[in-house]
Amino acid sequence: MFAADALQDKTVLITGGGSGLGLSMARAFVGFGARVAITGRDADKLRGAAGEIDATGERIFTHPCDVRDFGQVEGMIAAAGERFGGVDVLVNNAAGNFLAPTEDLSPNAFNAVVQTVLYGTFHATLAAGRQMIERGRGGSILNIVTTYAWTGSAFVVPSAAGKAGVLAMTRSLAVEWATYGIRCNAIAPGPFPTEGAWQALMPTPELEREAKNRIPMRRFGEHDELTNLATFLISDAARFINGECVTIDGGEWLASGGEFNGYTRLPREQVKGVMRQMRAGESSPARHRRRDHRRHHRGHQLRLHRRADPYGGSGAGGVLRRPRRPGGHPACLPSST
């Protein structure tokens, strides 16, 4: 699809580049000739990712950083610039999210997500943008947002608020920084299976199946589809694209609106119970695996049954029902611990 040197001589910095879509983009960009710096909070994860991307270490650089801390971000940008001679492209991919009823959120929980999503994006954009302006060679900034940045979505208010801010910043800086030759664009992905985030947002097979049914194409995105789009947007082939947000979701938001709005049609207490179980299992991967094992063998998973959409669509409507034991009696719902 692209020439092997499509990103030759470009230095790309990716926040949240040690796993998931960030890692996939880093791998693709190096494959097209770019020098890539990846950052995240886990130094071990970054080292492991770097080995996957470029075993020689010639085109990959890692620097641990918490994007919520502007001082750390400035140090990261400076280190990447020293290693490769400056940053030509910034991909703001670092994020955080979880499902929760808004009335159950604490201010700290809201702040934790917004600090990463919105403030973290601003910190990296400001530090990289200042360097791009000082170098006088222009540049490109690509922000990873989501379709509920403009539709909104129930149960992910911190993320929706943060991503909406990032989208507004993208469009604002596309105008303000165009005079410096800096382009600002965004990608709004639909569901793309990734390690970690997928478990937090699609914790059961039933919810995963329901999410897939909301997509007119009846499948989830594949990583190479997103990396191809990102490669194009940061390449010179897209040098007149500025201030654009490209959706890649198989038509999901057009068909169903807010990504998690369908959960509002379910009995609220049962939705809250599922979310409490998700949070209880997030603190320990081993605990998460044990919980999944118990659910599988005891039949305690909640089942999601879709109601018929009054307009004939697949929708996200449905009711959470208890699985039935062989004798026909409803099984007990799993405890929240």
C-alpha positions as CSV (number, residue, x, y, z in Angstrom):
1,M,0.0,0.0,0.0
2,F,2.8,2.4,0.8
3,A,6.4,2.7,-0.4
4,A,8.9,1.1,1.9
5,D,10.4,4.6,2.6
6,A,7.1,6.4,3.1
7,L,8.2,7.7,6.5
8,Q,12.0,7.9,5.7
9,D,13.9,10.5,7.7
10,K,10.9,11.3,10.0
11,T,11.2,11.0,13.8
12,V,7.9,9.9,15.4
13,L,7.2,10.1,19.1
14,I,4.3,7.9,20.4
15,T,2.9,8.3,23.9
16,G,1.5,5.1,25.3
17,G,3.7,3.3,22.7
18,G,4.5,0.2,24.8
19,S,1.4,-1.8,24.1
20,G,-1.9,-1.9,22.2
21,L,-2.5,0.4,19.2
22,G,0.6,2.5,20.2
23,L,2.9,-0.5,19.8
24,S,1.2,-1.5,16.5
25,M,1.7,2.0,15.1
26,A,5.4,2.1,16.3
27,R,6.0,-1.3,14.6
28,A,4.4,0.0,11.3
29,F,6.2,3.3,11.3
30,V,9.6,1.7,11.7
31,G,8.7,-0.6,8.9
32,F,8.2,2.4,6.7
33,G,11.5,3.9,7.5
34,A,10.8,6.2,10.5
35,R,12.8,6.6,13.6
36,V,10.4,6.0,16.5
37,A,10.5,7.0,20.2
38,I,8.0,5.4,22.5
39,T,7.0,6.4,26.0
40,G,4.9,5.2,28.8
41,R,5.1,4.7,32.6
42,D,6.4,1.1,32.6
43,A,10.1,1.0,31.7
44,D,10.1,-2.9,31.4
45,K,7.2,-2.9,29.0
46,L,8.9,-0.2,26.9
47,R,12.1,-2.3,26.7
48,G,10.1,-5.4,25.7
49,A,8.3,-3.4,23.0
50,A,11.5,-2.0,21.7
51,G,12.9,-5.4,21.2
52,E,9.8,-6.4,19.2
53,I,9.9,-3.3,17.0
54,D,13.7,-3.2,16.2
55,A,16.1,-5.7,17.6
56,T,19.0,-3.7,16.4
57,G,17.9,-0.6,18.4
58,E,18.9,1.7,15.6
59,R,15.5,3.1,14.9
60,I,13.8,2.8,18.3
61,F,14.2,4.8,21.5
62,T,12.4,4.4,24.8
63,H,12.0,6.9,27.6
64,P,9.7,6.3,30.6
65,C,7.4,9.2,31.3
66,D,4.1,10.0,33.0
67,V,2.3,12.4,30.6
68,R,0.4,13.9,33.6
69,D,3.7,15.6,34.7
70,F,4.8,18.4,32.3
71,G,8.3,18.3,33.6
72,Q,8.7,14.7,32.7
73,V,7.2,15.3,29.3
74,E,9.6,18.1,28.6
75,G,12.5,15.8,29.5
76,M,11.1,13.1,27.2
77,I,10.8,15.5,24.2
78,A,14.4,16.7,24.9
79,A,15.7,13.2,25.2
80,A,14.0,12.0,21.9
81,G,15.3,15.1,20.2
82,E,18.9,14.5,21.4
83,R,18.7,10.8,20.3
84,F,17.3,11.5,16.8
85,G,17.9,15.2,16.2
86,G,14.3,16.5,16.8
87,V,10.7,15.3,16.7
88,D,8.9,15.6,13.4
89,V,5.7,13.8,14.4
90,L,3.9,13.4,17.7
91,V,1.2,10.8,18.1
92,N,-0.8,11.3,21.3
93,N,-2.0,7.8,22.1
94,A,-1.7,7.6,25.9
95,A,-5.2,7.2,27.6
96,G,-7.1,5.7,30.5
97,N,-10.7,4.6,30.7
98,F,-13.1,2.4,32.7
99,L,-16.8,1.8,32.8
100,A,-18.6,3.3,35.8
101,P,-22.0,4.9,36.6
102,T,-21.3,8.6,36.9
103,E,-23.1,8.9,40.3
104,D,-20.6,6.4,41.7
105,L,-17.5,8.2,40.5
106,S,-15.2,10.0,42.9
107,P,-13.6,13.3,41.9
108,N,-10.2,11.5,42.0
109,A,-11.4,8.9,39.6
110,F,-12.6,11.6,37.2
111,N,-9.4,13.5,37.5
112,A,-7.2,10.4,37.0
113,V,-8.7,9.9,33.5
114,V,-8.9,13.5,32.5
115,Q,-5.3,14.2,33.6
116,T,-4.0,11.4,31.3
117,V,-6.3,12.0,28.4
118,L,-6.6,15.8,28.2
119,Y,-3.8,17.2,30.2
120,G,-1.4,14.5,29.0
121,T,-2.2,15.3,25.4
122,F,-1.8,19.0,26.0
123,H,1.5,18.5,27.8
124,A,3.0,16.4,25.0
125,T,1.5,18.8,22.3
126,L,2.9,21.9,24.0
127,A,6.4,20.4,24.5
128,A,6.7,18.9,21.1
129,G,5.0,21.9,19.4
130,R,7.5,24.3,21.0
131,Q,10.4,22.2,19.7
132,M,8.8,22.0,16.2
133,I,8.3,25.8,16.1
134,E,11.9,26.4,17.3
135,R,13.3,24.1,14.6
136,G,11.3,25.9,11.9
137,R,10.7,22.7,9.9
138,G,7.0,22.2,10.6
139,G,5.6,18.9,11.8
140,S,2.6,16.8,12.4
141,I,0.5,16.0,15.4
142,L,-1.9,13.1,15.4
143,N,-4.3,12.6,18.3
144,I,-6.1,9.3,19.0
145,V,-9.7,10.2,20.1
146,T,-13.0,8.3,19.9
147,T,-16.4,8.8,18.3
148,Y,-18.0,9.6,21.7
149,A,-15.9,12.7,21.8
150,W,-18.8,14.3,19.8
151,T,-21.7,11.9,20.5
152,G,-21.0,11.6,24.2
153,S,-21.5,8.2,25.9
154,A,-23.0,6.9,29.1
155,F,-20.8,5.3,31.7
156,V,-17.5,6.8,30.4
157,V,-18.0,10.4,31.3
158,P,-14.4,11.2,32.3
159,S,-13.1,9.7,29.0
160,A,-15.8,11.4,26.9
161,A,-15.0,14.8,28.5
162,G,-11.3,14.3,28.1
163,K,-11.5,13.2,24.4
164,A,-13.9,16.0,23.6
165,G,-11.3,18.4,24.8
166,V,-8.6,16.7,22.8
167,L,-10.7,17.0,19.6
168,A,-11.4,20.7,20.3
169,M,-7.7,21.2,20.8
170,T,-6.9,19.4,17.6
171,R,-9.1,21.6,15.5
172,S,-8.0,24.8,17.3
173,L,-4.3,24.2,16.8
174,A,-4.8,23.1,13.2
175,V,-5.7,26.8,12.6
176,E,-3.3,28.4,15.1
177,W,-0.2,26.4,14.3
178,A,-0.7,26.1,10.5
179,T,1.5,29.3,10.1
180,Y,4.4,27.2,11.5
181,G,3.8,24.4,9.1
182,I,2.4,22.1,11.8
183,R,-0.6,20.0,10.9
184,C,-2.9,18.7,13.6
185,N,-5.3,15.8,12.9
186,A,-7.1,13.0,14.8
187,I,-8.2,9.5,14.4
188,A,-11.4,8.2,16.1
189,P,-11.2,4.4,16.3
190,G,-14.1,2.2,17.0
191,P,-13.5,-1.1,18.8
192,F,-10.0,-2.6,18.2
193,P,-9.1,-5.5,20.4
194,T,-6.1,-4.6,22.5
195,E,-4.4,-6.0,25.6
196,G,-5.6,-4.4,28.9
197,A,-8.1,-1.9,27.6
198,W,-10.2,-4.6,26.0
199,Q,-10.5,-6.5,29.2
200,A,-11.6,-3.4,31.1
201,L,-14.3,-2.4,28.5
202,M,-15.4,-5.8,27.2
203,P,-15.0,-8.1,30.2
204,T,-17.4,-10.9,29.2
205,P,-18.1,-12.8,25.9
206,E,-21.7,-11.5,26.0
207,L,-20.6,-7.8,26.1
208,E,-18.1,-8.5,23.4
209,R,-20.7,-10.1,21.2
210,E,-23.1,-7.2,21.8
211,A,-20.4,-4.7,20.9
212,K,-19.8,-6.5,17.6
213,N,-23.5,-6.5,16.8
214,R,-23.6,-2.7,17.1
215,I,-21.2,-2.5,14.1
216,P,-22.8,-2.6,10.7
217,M,-19.8,-4.6,9.3
218,R,-20.3,-7.1,12.2
219,R,-16.6,-7.3,13.1
220,F,-14.0,-5.4,15.1
221,G,-11.2,-3.4,13.6
222,E,-7.8,-4.9,12.8
223,H,-4.6,-3.2,13.8
224,D,-3.1,-2.9,10.4
225,E,-6.2,-1.0,9.2
226,L,-5.6,1.7,11.8
227,T,-1.8,1.8,11.3
228,N,-2.3,2.2,7.6
229,L,-4.5,5.2,8.2
230,A,-2.1,6.7,10.7
231,T,0.8,6.2,8.3
232,F,-1.0,8.1,5.6
233,L,-2.0,11.0,7.9
234,I,1.5,11.6,9.2
235,S,3.2,11.1,5.8
236,D,3.9,13.7,3.1
237,A,1.0,12.2,1.1
238,A,-1.4,14.0,3.5
239,R,0.4,17.3,3.7
240,F,-2.7,19.3,2.9
241,I,-4.9,17.5,5.4
242,N,-5.2,19.6,8.5
243,G,-7.8,19.8,11.3
244,E,-9.5,16.6,10.2
245,C,-10.8,13.8,12.4
246,V,-11.0,10.5,10.5
247,T,-13.4,7.9,11.9
248,I,-12.5,4.2,11.5
249,D,-15.2,2.2,13.2
250,G,-17.0,0.1,10.6
251,G,-20.0,2.5,10.7
252,E,-20.6,2.0,14.5
253,W,-21.3,5.5,15.6
254,L,-23.6,6.2,12.6
255,A,-25.7,3.2,13.5
256,S,-25.8,3.4,17.3
257,G,-24.5,6.7,18.6
258,G,-22.7,6.7,22.0
259,E,-20.6,3.6,22.3
260,F,-21.9,2.5,25.7
261,N,-25.4,4.1,25.6
262,G,-27.0,0.8,25.1
263,Y,-26.3,-0.2,28.7
264,T,-28.9,2.4,29.8
265,R,-31.6,0.1,28.5
266,L,-30.6,-2.6,31.0
267,P,-31.6,-2.9,34.6
268,R,-29.4,-0.4,36.3
269,E,-28.6,-2.4,39.4
270,Q,-27.5,-5.3,37.4
271,V,-25.3,-3.1,35.2
272,K,-23.7,-1.7,38.4
273,G,-23.1,-5.2,39.6
274,V,-21.2,-6.1,36.5
275,M,-19.1,-3.0,36.7
276,R,-18.3,-3.6,40.3
277,Q,-17.1,-7.1,39.4
278,M,-15.0,-5.6,36.6
279,R,-13.3,-3.1,39.0
280,A,-12.7,-5.8,41.6
281,G,-10.8,-7.9,39.1
282,E,-8.7,-5.1,37.5
283,S,-6.2,-4.9,40.4
284,S,-4.8,-8.4,39.8
285,P,-4.3,-10.1,36.4
286,A,-4.1,-13.5,38.2
287,R,-7.3,-12.7,40.0
288,H,-8.9,-11.7,36.7
289,R,-7.9,-15.1,35.3
290,R,-9.2,-17.0,38.3
291,R,-12.5,-15.1,38.2
292,D,-13.0,-16.0,34.5
293,H,-12.1,-19.6,35.2
294,R,-14.7,-19.8,38.0
295,R,-17.4,-18.1,35.9
296,H,-16.8,-20.5,33.0
297,H,-17.1,-23.6,35.1
298,R,-19.8,-22.6,37.5
299,G,-22.0,-20.9,34.9
300,H,-22.2,-17.7,37.0
301,Q,-21.6,-15.2,34.1
302,L,-24.4,-12.8,33.4
303,R,-25.9,-13.3,30.0
304,L,-26.8,-10.4,27.8
305,H,-29.9,-11.0,25.7
306,R,-30.7,-8.4,23.1
307,R,-34.3,-7.0,22.8
308,A,-35.6,-6.5,19.3
309,D,-34.8,-3.0,18.2
310,P,-38.1,-1.1,17.5
311,Y,-36.5,0.3,14.3
312,G,-35.2,-3.0,13.1
313,G,-31.6,-2.4,13.9
314,S,-29.2,-4.5,16.0
315,G,-29.0,-1.8,18.7
316,A,-27.5,-2.4,22.1
317,G,-30.8,-3.1,23.9
318,G,-31.3,-6.1,26.0
319,V,-31.7,-7.4,29.5
320,L,-29.2,-9.0,31.8
321,R,-30.6,-12.3,33.0
322,R,-29.4,-14.9,35.4
323,P,-28.4,-18.2,33.8
324,R,-30.7,-21.0,34.8
325,R,-29.6,-24.2,36.7
326,P,-30.7,-27.6,35.3
327,G,-33.7,-27.6,37.6
328,G,-35.0,-24.4,36.1
329,H,-34.2,-22.2,39.1
330,P,-32.2,-19.0,38.5
331,A,-28.6,-19.2,39.5
332,C,-27.3,-16.8,42.1
333,L,-25.6,-13.7,40.7
334,P,-21.8,-13.7,41.3
335,S,-20.7,-11.7,44.3
336,S,-18.7,-8.5,43.8
337,T,-15.7,-9.8,45.7
